[in-house]
Amino acid sequence: MQENDILLQMEHITKRFSGSVALSDASIHVARGEVHALIGENGAGKSTLIKVLTGVYRYDEGTIFFDGQTRAFQSPQQAQREGISTIYQEINLVPFRSVTENIFLGREIFRWGLLNWRKMHIEARALLERLHISLDVTKPLNTYNIATQQMVAIARAISFKSKLVIMDEPTSSLNEDEVATLFGVIRQLKEEGVATIFVSHRLDELYAICDGITILRDGSTVDERPINTITRLELVAKMLGKDLGSVQKSGLTSFDASRHRASEEVLLDVTGLRAGRKLQNASLSVHVGEIVGLAGLLGSGRSEVARAIFGADSLDAGTVAVNGKEVHFRRPEDGILASIGFCSEDRKIDGIIPDLSVRENLTLAALPTLTRYGIVDRKQQEEIVDHFIQRLGIKTAGPEQKIRELSGGNQQKVLLARWLCLNPRLLLLDEPTRGIDVGAKSEIQKLVEELAEGGMGVLLISSELEEIIEGSDQVVVLRDGITVAKLPREGLTQDAILTAMAHGEAHSDAGENV
């Protein structure tokens, strides 16, 4: 990369929040007209680096050069005026305003002191036609689906005639045709000399559209190079911090799957699940007493599979069978009635109710069984709560303590108890040990194994390969919403999972070993 070709240089960026380090020695270099991938797992620092660049955050150390000048933007508006547009995954437009108003928000066109609606409508239609979209630009944005709203956000960004466009998971709400259209726009911007920073967890997309790549891990840049010089396997390993040449370590968790034996009885059989672009062809099965690990990079569809099985999300196609009978869950209550429990990935958003007590949170799902004529049997409720506080070793000042006052590990135990008090046959666990201390993690791993030994089926989703390898009887690997491998415990290795993540391809039977 020639020096005069470089549009953006971020060198040795450090950003701290209340003593914690979000970025440490993070760097990225983007040439004019380059499509540059920025990747990393959750918490790697991608969003923080983007916010530092665009003036949302002020950085503590390092330097930023943009378009030949040292810069430290004070706000996103200033960054936008200087030629940087950002399209966020969560659409940050005004839903009750029209499409035209959203595209021209903050830079309206006036004539003789009045808004020139005619000209703005014409230009809005022209911008959308560039994206091969035809719609009524006078209608409120929220009358259109999320994919269309995303395309409006893209139209707004390219209308600024920017030098650099940042796209944060821009394809998450788009179908295949819309993705192809977006890639066409990106290539057109490239021909015009406009650079793009492309944030995505979809490997196929990265290799289809990007020229260079920067990989972040734990707030630091661990690699930066042309994307055609790194294999998918190397890319995945660097994201996860794994050394492909090292011998697999063992004994890093409290799991020991060799202690239990799965039954031949099939508890759950899932085939060909499809839901938008999140799930394309996902299949798996769980036997009685079996722990099935569900592996894949962020964005591969792991959580979506669990939510679909439980009835939290709707399906476009596919079958779910429980105890040999096909079911059609329309809501989570249906999953609960079928003896399925589900601990979601984000306990703070989808799990705990922070201002309620430990007692209220723990028995939330069991309330229908504890209620008669609209009155909760308080004595029975307290007996259940006391039992599970003792059984799971929940450290609390008492059942009436607010759950938000507990540590992350103890909050997670309360959520597990919420389902265990219903005696489920199948437990769906999405990142059950994320963000908790080593001691609590060990206790939860031992509990999960104990449940499997007792005959419960468990679907275990985890980003930690050691947890998947040491805790699972078999591992199902997803990539881009597709089951690309089903790996038995015998001979299960880190390399086998990484290879499936990087290179696995779906077969007609949706997942023999690949």
LUMZANU-768497 format. One line per 2 residues: number of its first residue (from 1); their letters; for each residue x, y, z of C-alpha. Coordinates in steps of 0.1 Angstrom, whole numbers, plus 5000, padded with zeros to 4 digits. Each point is the difference from the previous one (the first is absolute). Example, Ala and Ser with C-alpha at 12.3 -4.5 7.8 and 13.67 -1.06 7.14 Angstrom:
BEGIN
1> AS> 5123,4955,5078 ~ 5014,5034,4993
This chain:
BEGIN
1> MQ> 5000,5000,5000 ~ 5016,5032,4988
3> EN> 5000,5029,5026 ~ 4981,5023,4977
5> DI> 4973,4973,4995 ~ 4993,4998,5038
7> LL> 4967,5016,5010 ~ 4998,4989,5036
9> QM> 5027,4992,5025 ~ 4992,4992,5036
11> EH> 5032,4992,5019 ~ 5004,4986,5035
13> IT> 4965,5011,5012 ~ 4993,4995,5037
15> KR> 4966,5007,5017 ~ 4992,4995,5036
17> FS> 4967,5000,5018 ~ 5001,5004,5038
19> GS> 5033,4981,5003 ~ 4991,4972,4976
21> VA> 5018,5000,4966 ~ 4977,4997,4970
23> LS> 5027,5006,4974 ~ 5037,4994,5004
25> DA> 5024,5006,4971 ~ 4973,4997,4974
27> SI> 5008,5010,4964 ~ 4984,5000,4966
29> HV> 5010,5012,4966 ~ 4976,5006,4971
31> AR> 5010,5011,4965 ~ 4979,5022,4977
33> GE> 4974,4979,4983 ~ 5007,4969,5021
35> VH> 4974,4978,5015 ~ 5015,4991,5034
37> AL> 4986,4974,5023 ~ 5001,5006,5038
39> IG> 4993,4968,5019 ~ 5002,4985,5035
41> EN> 4978,4982,5025 ~ 4977,5018,5025
43> GA> 5020,5024,5022 ~ 5029,5000,4976
45> GK> 4998,5038,4997 ~ 4985,5005,4965
47> ST> 4972,5023,5011 ~ 5023,5020,5023
49> LI> 5025,5005,4972 ~ 4973,5013,4977
51> KV> 4986,5023,5027 ~ 5035,5014,5006
53> LT> 5005,5007,4963 ~ 4966,5017,4997
55> GV> 5002,5022,5031 ~ 4976,4981,5022
57> YR> 5029,4993,5024 ~ 5033,5019,5006
59> YD> 5030,4977,5000 ~ 5026,5001,5027
61> EG> 5031,4991,4979 ~ 5010,4996,4963
63> TI> 4995,5020,4968 ~ 4974,5002,4973
65> FF> 5009,5012,4965 ~ 4971,5005,4976
67> DG> 5004,5013,4964 ~ 5035,5012,5007
69> QT> 4993,5018,5033 ~ 5003,4992,5037
71> RA> 4964,4999,5013 ~ 4981,4997,5032
73> FQ> 4964,5004,4992 ~ 4979,5014,5028
75> SP> 4966,4986,4988 ~ 4985,4977,4974
77> QQ> 4986,5031,4983 ~ 5035,5014,4996
79> AQ> 5013,4967,4986 ~ 4971,4999,4976
81> RE> 5007,5036,4988 ~ 5036,4990,4994
83> GI> 4991,4969,4979 ~ 4992,4970,5023
85> ST> 4966,4985,4999 ~ 4989,4971,5023
87> IY> 4972,4975,4995 ~ 4993,4983,5033
89> QE> 4985,4965,5004 ~ 4973,5015,5022
91> IN> 4983,5024,4977 ~ 5003,5035,5015
93> LV> 4974,5019,4979 ~ 4967,5016,5010
95> PF> 4972,4974,4995 ~ 4971,5024,4999
97> RS> 5015,5023,4974 ~ 4998,4994,4963
99> VT> 5027,4983,4979 ~ 5009,5033,4985
101> EN> 5003,5017,5034 ~ 5023,4973,5013
103> IF> 5023,5002,4970 ~ 5003,5038,5002
105> LG> 4999,5002,5038 ~ 5022,5029,5012
107> RE> 5007,5012,4965 ~ 4966,5009,4986
109> IF> 4998,5018,4966 ~ 4983,5035,5002
111> RW> 4986,5023,4974 ~ 4990,5036,5009
113> GL> 5002,4990,5036 ~ 4976,4971,4997
115> LN> 5007,4962,4998 ~ 5004,4990,4963
117> WR> 4981,4967,5003 ~ 4998,4995,4963
119> KM> 5038,5000,4996 ~ 5006,4979,5030
121> HI> 4975,4974,4989 ~ 5016,4998,4966
123> EA> 5035,4996,5014 ~ 4988,4974,5025
125> RA> 4984,4979,4973 ~ 5032,5003,4979
127> LL> 5021,4988,5029 ~ 4978,4970,5006
129> ER> 4998,4992,4963 ~ 5038,4997,5002
131> LH> 4994,4972,5025 ~ 4973,4985,4976
133> IS> 4972,5010,5025 ~ 4968,5016,4990
135> LD> 4977,5012,5028 ~ 4978,5029,5011
137> VT> 5025,5024,5016 ~ 4972,5020,5016
139> KP> 4989,4972,5023 ~ 5013,4996,5035
141> LN> 5031,4978,5003 ~ 4984,4976,5025
143> TY> 4974,4990,4974 ~ 5028,4980,4983
145> NI> 5017,4968,5012 ~ 5034,5000,5017
147> AT> 5019,4991,4968 ~ 4985,5030,4981
149> QQ> 5008,5022,5030 ~ 5036,4988,4998
151> MV> 5002,5009,4963 ~ 4987,5035,5008
153> AI> 5028,5003,5026 ~ 5025,4990,4973
155> AR> 4984,5025,4975 ~ 5004,5027,5026
157> AI> 5037,4991,5006 ~ 5010,5000,4963
159> SF> 4982,5033,4994 ~ 5026,5018,5021
161> KS> 5026,4994,4972 ~ 5023,4986,5027
163> KL> 5036,4990,4997 ~ 4995,4972,5025
165> VI> 4969,4980,5007 ~ 4998,4977,5031
167> MD> 4975,4972,4998 ~ 4994,4981,5033
169> EP> 4983,4967,4992 ~ 4982,5016,4970
171> TS> 4987,4967,4987 ~ 4984,4986,5032
173> SL> 4965,5010,4989 ~ 5004,4995,4962
175> NE> 4990,4970,4978 ~ 5024,4986,4974
177> DE> 4987,5024,4972 ~ 5004,5030,5022
179> VA> 5035,4989,5010 ~ 5010,4997,4964
181> TL> 4986,5035,4994 ~ 5019,5014,5030
183> FG> 5033,4984,4987 ~ 4993,5016,4966
185> VI> 4998,5034,5018 ~ 5032,4993,5019
187> RQ> 5018,4992,4968 ~ 4987,5031,4984
189> LK> 5012,5021,5029 ~ 5034,4983,4997
191> EE> 5002,5010,4963 ~ 4993,5036,5011
193> GV> 5028,4998,5025 ~ 4978,4997,5031
195> AT> 5014,4977,5027 ~ 4978,4977,5021
197> IF> 5007,4984,5034 ~ 4978,4969,5000
199> VS> 4992,4984,5033 ~ 4985,4965,4997
201> HR> 5002,4965,5015 ~ 4991,4983,4967
203> LD> 5032,4986,4986 ~ 4985,4995,4965
205> EL> 4991,5037,4999 ~ 5035,5010,5011
207> YA> 5017,4980,4973 ~ 4975,5011,4974
209> IC> 5003,5038,5004 ~ 5031,5009,5021
211> DG> 5035,5009,4989 ~ 5017,5002,5034
213> IT> 4993,4989,5035 ~ 5007,5011,5036
215> IL> 4994,4975,5028 ~ 4994,5012,5036
217> RD> 5002,4979,5031 ~ 4997,5012,5036
219> GS> 5003,5037,4988 ~ 5032,4995,4980
221> TV> 5008,4995,4963 ~ 5013,4965,4996
223> DE> 5004,5000,4963 ~ 4995,5023,4970
225> RP> 5006,4989,4964 ~ 4985,4996,4965
227> IN> 4971,4975,5004 ~ 5012,4978,4972
229> TI> 5031,4992,5021 ~ 4982,4984,5029
231> TR> 4981,4968,5000 ~ 4966,4996,5016
233> LE> 5015,4976,5025 ~ 5027,5025,5010
235> LV> 4975,5028,5002 ~ 4977,4980,5024
237> AK> 5030,4990,5021 ~ 5012,5036,5004
239> ML> 4966,5012,5009 ~ 4997,4974,5027
241> GK> 5037,5003,5012 ~ 5009,4964,4991
243> DL> 5033,4986,4988 ~ 4994,4975,4973
245> GS> 5034,4985,5005 ~ 4996,4993,5037
247> VQ> 4989,4968,5015 ~ 4965,5001,5012
249> KS> 4999,5006,5038 ~ 4976,4981,5022
251> GL> 4985,5004,5034 ~ 4993,5037,4996
253> TS> 4964,4997,5012 ~ 4980,4981,5027
255> FD> 4983,4979,4974 ~ 5007,4963,4995
257> AS> 4976,4987,4974 ~ 5015,4965,5004
259> RH> 4981,4997,5033 ~ 4966,4998,4984
261> RA> 4984,4979,4972 ~ 4973,5012,4977
263> SE> 4969,4979,4994 ~ 4990,4988,4965
265> EV> 4967,5018,5006 ~ 4997,5032,4979
267> LL> 4987,5028,5020 ~ 5003,5028,4974
269> DV> 5003,4997,4963 ~ 5004,5032,4979
271> TG> 5002,5000,4962 ~ 5005,5027,4974
273> LR> 4991,5031,5021 ~ 4998,5032,4980
275> AG> 4992,5035,5012 ~ 5009,5029,4978
277> RK> 5037,5003,4995 ~ 5009,4990,5036
279> LQ> 4991,4963,4995 ~ 5005,4984,4966
281> NA> 5001,4962,5006 ~ 5006,4991,5037
283> SL> 4996,4965,5012 ~ 5009,4981,5033
285> SV> 4987,4974,5024 ~ 5003,4995,5038
287> HV> 4996,4967,5017 ~ 4989,4994,5036
289> GE> 5030,5006,5023 ~ 5021,5016,4972
291> IV> 5018,5033,4999 ~ 5001,5013,4965
293> GL> 5024,5029,4994 ~ 4990,5026,4975
295> AG> 5031,5018,4986 ~ 5005,5028,4975
297> LL> 5013,5035,4997 ~ 4978,5029,5012
299> GS> 4973,5005,4974 ~ 5000,4963,4989
301> GR> 4964,4995,5013 ~ 5007,4983,5033
303> SE> 4976,5021,5021 ~ 4974,5000,4972
305> VA> 4999,4962,5001 ~ 4993,4999,5037
307> RA> 4974,5028,4998 ~ 4982,4983,4971
309> IF> 4999,4966,5019 ~ 4986,5017,5030
311> GA> 4973,5019,4981 ~ 5015,5035,5006
313> DS> 5005,5006,4963 ~ 4979,4989,4970
315> LD> 5012,4977,4972 ~ 4997,5002,4963
317> AG> 5006,4963,4995 ~ 5013,4969,5017
319> TV> 4987,4975,5026 ~ 5004,4997,5038
321> AV> 4991,4967,5016 ~ 4999,4994,5038
323> NG> 4998,4965,5013 ~ 4994,4987,4965
325> KE> 4970,5024,4993 ~ 5002,5030,4977
327> VH> 4992,5032,5018 ~ 4992,5035,4988
329> FR> 5008,5024,5028 ~ 4986,5035,4995
331> RP> 5012,5015,5033 ~ 5023,4992,5029
333> ED> 4971,4987,5020 ~ 4997,4972,4976
335> GI> 5036,4990,5006 ~ 4995,5001,5037
337> LA> 4970,4978,4998 ~ 5021,4975,4980
339> SI> 5025,4998,5030 ~ 5026,5022,4984
341> GF> 5020,5026,5018 ~ 5020,5028,4984
343> CS> 5028,5022,5015 ~ 5006,5028,4975
345> ED> 5033,5014,4990 ~ 4996,5034,5016
347> RK> 4988,4996,5036 ~ 4996,5037,5006
349> ID> 4978,5006,4970 ~ 4981,4968,4995
351> GI> 5005,4983,5034 ~ 4998,5018,5033
353> IP> 4974,5026,5010 ~ 5025,5022,5020
355> DL> 4976,5017,5024 ~ 4983,4968,5010
357> SV> 5012,4978,5028 ~ 5019,4967,4998
359> RE> 4967,4983,5010 ~ 4980,5017,4973
361> NL> 5026,4994,4973 ~ 5006,4964,5009
363> TL> 4963,4990,4999 ~ 4989,5022,4970
365> AA> 4995,4971,4976 ~ 4983,4978,5027
367> LP> 4974,5026,5010 ~ 4972,4983,4981
369> TL> 5005,4968,5020 ~ 5003,5020,5033
371> TR> 4969,5021,4994 ~ 4964,4991,5009
373> YG> 4971,5024,4993 ~ 5026,5027,4993
375> IV> 5017,4996,5034 ~ 5036,4987,5003
377> DR> 5006,4973,5025 ~ 5027,5019,5019
379> KQ> 5009,4970,5022 ~ 5006,4977,4970
381> QE> 5019,5027,4982 ~ 5023,5006,5030
383> EI> 5007,4963,5003 ~ 5011,4998,4964
385> VD> 5022,5031,5003 ~ 5017,4987,5032
387> HF> 5006,4966,4984 ~ 5017,5014,4969
389> IQ> 5020,5026,5019 ~ 5014,4971,5020
391> RL> 5004,4976,4971 ~ 5018,5024,4977
393> GI> 5019,5019,5027 ~ 4985,5034,4991
395> KT> 5018,5026,5021 ~ 4974,5025,5010
397> AG> 4990,5019,5031 ~ 4966,4984,4997
399> PE> 4971,4992,4976 ~ 4988,5036,5001
401> QK> 5033,5016,4989 ~ 4998,5017,4966
403> IR> 5016,4978,4974 ~ 5019,5029,4985
405> EL> 5020,5001,5032 ~ 5014,4965,4995
407> SG> 5032,4991,4981 ~ 4997,4989,4964
409> GN> 5007,4964,5009 ~ 4972,5000,5026
411> QQ> 4976,5017,4976 ~ 5007,4972,4976
413> KV> 4993,4974,5027 ~ 4966,5016,5007
415> LL> 4992,4998,4963 ~ 5010,4963,4999
417> AR> 4978,4994,5031 ~ 4971,5018,4982
419> WL> 4999,4971,4975 ~ 5011,4972,5023
421> CL> 4971,5005,5023 ~ 4977,4990,4971
423> NP> 5019,4967,4996 ~ 5007,5004,4963
425> RL> 5011,4971,4978 ~ 5020,5022,4976
427> LL> 5021,5031,5010 ~ 5012,5025,4974
429> LD> 5030,5019,5014 ~ 5013,5030,4980
431> EP> 5034,5011,5014 ~ 4992,4989,5035
433> TR> 5035,5008,5014 ~ 5007,5033,4981
435> GI> 5010,5029,5022 ~ 5002,4982,5033
437> DV> 5030,4992,5022 ~ 5019,4967,4999
439> GA> 4985,4986,5031 ~ 4964,5005,4989
441> KS> 5009,4988,4965 ~ 5013,4967,5015
443> EI> 4969,4996,5021 ~ 4976,5005,4971
445> QK> 5020,4976,4978 ~ 4998,4973,5027
447> LV> 4963,5006,5003 ~ 4994,4996,4963
449> EE> 5019,4968,5000 ~ 4980,4988,5030
451> LA> 4967,5007,4982 ~ 5011,4980,4970
453> EG> 5010,4971,5022 ~ 4965,5002,5014
455> GM> 4985,4995,4965 ~ 4994,5036,4989
457> GV> 5009,5010,4964 ~ 5021,5031,4997
459> LL> 5007,5023,4970 ~ 5031,5019,5010
461> IS> 5010,5032,4981 ~ 5034,5014,5008
463> SE> 5027,5021,4984 ~ 5026,4983,5021
465> LE> 5013,4970,4980 ~ 5014,4983,5032
467> EI> 4965,5000,5015 ~ 4985,4986,4968
469> IE> 5027,4973,4996 ~ 5002,4988,5036
471> GS> 4962,5003,5007 ~ 4984,4985,4969
473> DQ> 4990,4965,4989 ~ 4998,5014,4964
475> VV> 5006,5034,4985 ~ 4979,5016,4973
477> VL> 5017,5028,4981 ~ 4981,5029,4983
479> RD> 5012,5024,4974 ~ 4978,5028,4986
481> GI> 4969,4983,5013 ~ 5009,4966,4985
483> TV> 5009,4967,5018 ~ 5034,4993,4984
485> AK> 5012,4972,5023 ~ 4989,4975,5027
487> LP> 5031,4988,5018 ~ 4999,4970,5024
489> RE> 5019,5002,5033 ~ 5025,4974,4989
491> GL> 5029,5018,4985 ~ 4984,5034,5006
493> TQ> 5027,5027,4998 ~ 5003,5037,4999
495> DA> 5014,4998,4964 ~ 4970,4980,4989
497> IL> 4976,5027,5012 ~ 5020,5028,4986
499> TA> 5003,4983,4966 ~ 4962,4995,5000
501> MA> 4994,5037,5009 ~ 5023,5011,4972
503> HG> 4994,4975,4972 ~ 4970,4979,5008
505> EA> 4973,4996,4974 ~ 4965,4988,5005
507> HS> 4991,4966,4985 ~ 4966,4990,4988
509> DA> 4995,4983,5034 ~ 5009,5033,5017
511> GE> 5030,4990,5019 ~ 5021,4968,4998
513> NV> 5036,5005,5010 ~ 5018,5023,4975
